[in-house]
Amino acid sequence: MPKIPKINTPRLLLRGLQTTDAADIASLIGEWDVARMLARPPYPYTLDDAHSWLAQAVDYPWEYAIQRAGTEGLIGVVGVTGHLGFWLGKPFWGQGYMTEAATAMIATYFEHAKSTKIISGAFADNPGSLAVQTKLGFVQTGRSRQYVPARGEDVDHIDLALRRADWPARTLDAAPAGGERQA
């Protein structure tokens, strides 16, 4: 499936990742409150870690940088690579950006991909991410434990899924603003 070049929303631009995003990624994931909620990154998270991840991620067709419209630099990442994954830099929490970005990503993914379901989830102690996914229509399918390198321990995880048949018709202007802490 070809990569969609970019996705515009009322306040955001979703675009392909670039190697020049490494410094922003390292800085934003380098915040403990962000890193501790992610399944793979170590902490501290370095520029070398960002370069290593980008070397692989730039080839993922559904992995996107999130930028505020009319600005430079990314504020987070959203993607569907077997499951919906996302994170947002701490300065951008609570402004509805992740709900807006994820709504656009899911709508575009379901429009172009043949998949009938997207899986996702969040750590049980991440109410912001769970709230975003609930707003998007994800439902709980189970619970699990996942090892989190940043924390150095197993953490309770809530497993979620969204079926294409349950994806409501949405307009991006209707994406709820605010109320989300971290995603």
C-alpha positions in Angstrom: 0.0 0.0 0.0 1.5 3.4 -0.9 2.1 5.9 1.8 -0.4 8.8 2.0 1.8 11.9 1.6 0.2 14.0 4.3 -3.1 14.4 6.2 -4.4 17.9 7.1 -6.8 18.5 10.0 -8.2 21.8 11.2 -5.2 22.4 13.5 -2.6 19.8 12.4 -0.5 18.4 9.7 0.3 14.6 9.7 3.3 13.9 7.5 5.8 11.2 7.0 8.7 11.0 9.4 12.1 12.4 8.4 15.6 11.9 9.7 15.6 15.6 10.7 12.9 14.8 13.3 15.4 13.1 15.5 16.1 16.1 17.8 12.4 16.8 18.4 11.7 13.1 19.1 14.7 12.8 21.5 13.6 16.0 23.4 10.0 15.1 23.7 10.4 11.4 24.6 13.2 12.4 26.8 10.6 13.7 29.3 10.0 11.0 32.0 6.2 11.5 31.9 6.2 10.7 28.2 8.8 7.8 28.2 7.2 6.0 31.1 3.9 5.6 29.2 5.6 4.1 26.1 6.1 0.4 25.5 9.5 0.4 23.8 11.7 3.4 24.4 14.4 3.3 27.1 14.9 6.1 29.6 16.8 8.3 29.4 16.0 8.6 25.7 18.9 9.9 23.6 19.4 11.4 20.2 21.1 8.1 19.2 17.9 6.3 20.3 15.8 8.6 18.1 18.1 8.1 15.1 18.0 4.3 15.5 14.2 4.4 15.7 13.8 6.7 12.7 16.1 4.5 10.6 13.4 1.9 10.8 10.2 4.1 11.1 10.8 6.2 8.0 9.9 3.1 6.0 6.6 2.4 7.8 3.8 3.5 5.5 1.4 4.4 8.3 3.8 6.1 10.9 3.3 9.9 10.9 4.8 13.0 12.6 2.2 15.3 14.1 2.8 19.0 13.5 0.7 22.0 14.4 -0.4 23.6 11.2 1.9 26.4 10.1 4.7 25.5 12.5 8.0 23.6 12.2 8.9 20.5 14.2 6.8 17.7 15.4 4.8 17.5 18.6 4.2 13.8 18.6 3.8 10.7 16.5 0.7 8.6 15.5 0.7 5.5 13.4 -0.9 2.2 12.6 1.7 -0.6 12.4 -0.3 -3.6 13.3 -1.9 -1.5 16.0 -2.7 2.1 16.7 0.2 3.7 18.6 0.7 7.3 19.5 2.5 9.7 21.8 2.5 13.5 22.3 5.1 15.7 23.9 4.1 16.9 27.3 3.9 20.6 26.4 1.0 19.7 24.0 -1.1 17.6 26.4 -4.7 18.6 27.2 -5.4 20.5 24.0 -7.2 17.8 22.0 -4.3 17.3 19.6 -4.1 13.6 19.9 -7.8 13.0 19.5 -7.7 15.1 16.3 -4.6 13.4 15.0 -5.8 9.8 15.8 -9.2 10.5 14.3 -7.6 11.6 11.0 -5.2 8.7 11.1 -7.9 6.1 11.7 -10.3 7.6 9.1 -7.5 7.6 6.5 -6.3 4.1 7.4 -9.8 2.7 7.1 -10.3 4.5 3.8 -7.1 3.0 2.2 -6.4 -0.2 4.1 -8.2 -3.5 3.9 -8.0 -4.2 7.6 -11.3 -4.7 9.4 -9.9 -3.9 12.8 -7.3 -1.8 14.6 -5.9 -3.0 18.0 -4.5 -0.7 20.5 -4.2 -0.2 24.3 -2.7 1.8 27.1 -1.1 1.2 30.4 -3.7 1.2 33.2 -2.1 4.2 34.8 -2.5 6.3 31.6 -6.0 7.8 31.8 -5.2 10.3 29.1 -4.5 7.7 26.5 -7.4 5.6 27.5 -9.7 8.6 27.3 -8.5 9.3 23.7 -9.1 5.7 22.6 -12.5 5.6 24.3 -13.5 8.8 22.4 -12.4 7.1 19.2 -14.7 4.1 19.9 -12.1 1.6 21.0 -13.5 -1.1 23.4 -11.6 -3.2 25.9 -10.8 -6.7 24.8 -8.7 -7.8 27.8 -5.8 -7.0 30.1 -2.2 -8.0 30.0 1.2 -7.1 31.5 3.9 -5.5 29.4 7.5 -4.9 30.2 8.3 -1.2 30.0 12.1 -0.5 29.5 11.8 3.1 30.7 10.3 1.8 34.0 12.3 -1.4 34.2 9.2 -3.4 35.2 6.1 -5.1 34.0 3.0 -2.8 33.9 -0.7 -3.5 33.7 -1.9 -2.9 30.2 -5.5 -2.5 29.0 -6.0 -4.1 25.5 -8.4 -2.3 23.2 -9.8 -2.8 19.6 -11.8 -0.8 17.1 -13.7 -2.7 14.4 -14.2 -0.9 11.0 -17.9 -1.7 11.3 -18.0 0.3 14.6 -16.1 3.3 13.3 -18.6 6.1 13.1 -18.8 8.6 10.3 -16.8 11.5 11.7 -15.8 14.9 10.6 -12.4 16.2 11.8 -14.0 19.5 12.9 -16.0 17.5 15.5 -12.9 15.9 17.1 -13.2 16.8 20.8 -10.8 19.4 22.1 -9.1 19.3 25.4 -9.5 16.9 28.3 -6.7 14.5 27.4 -3.6 14.4 29.5 -1.1 12.2 27.7 -1.4 10.0 24.8 
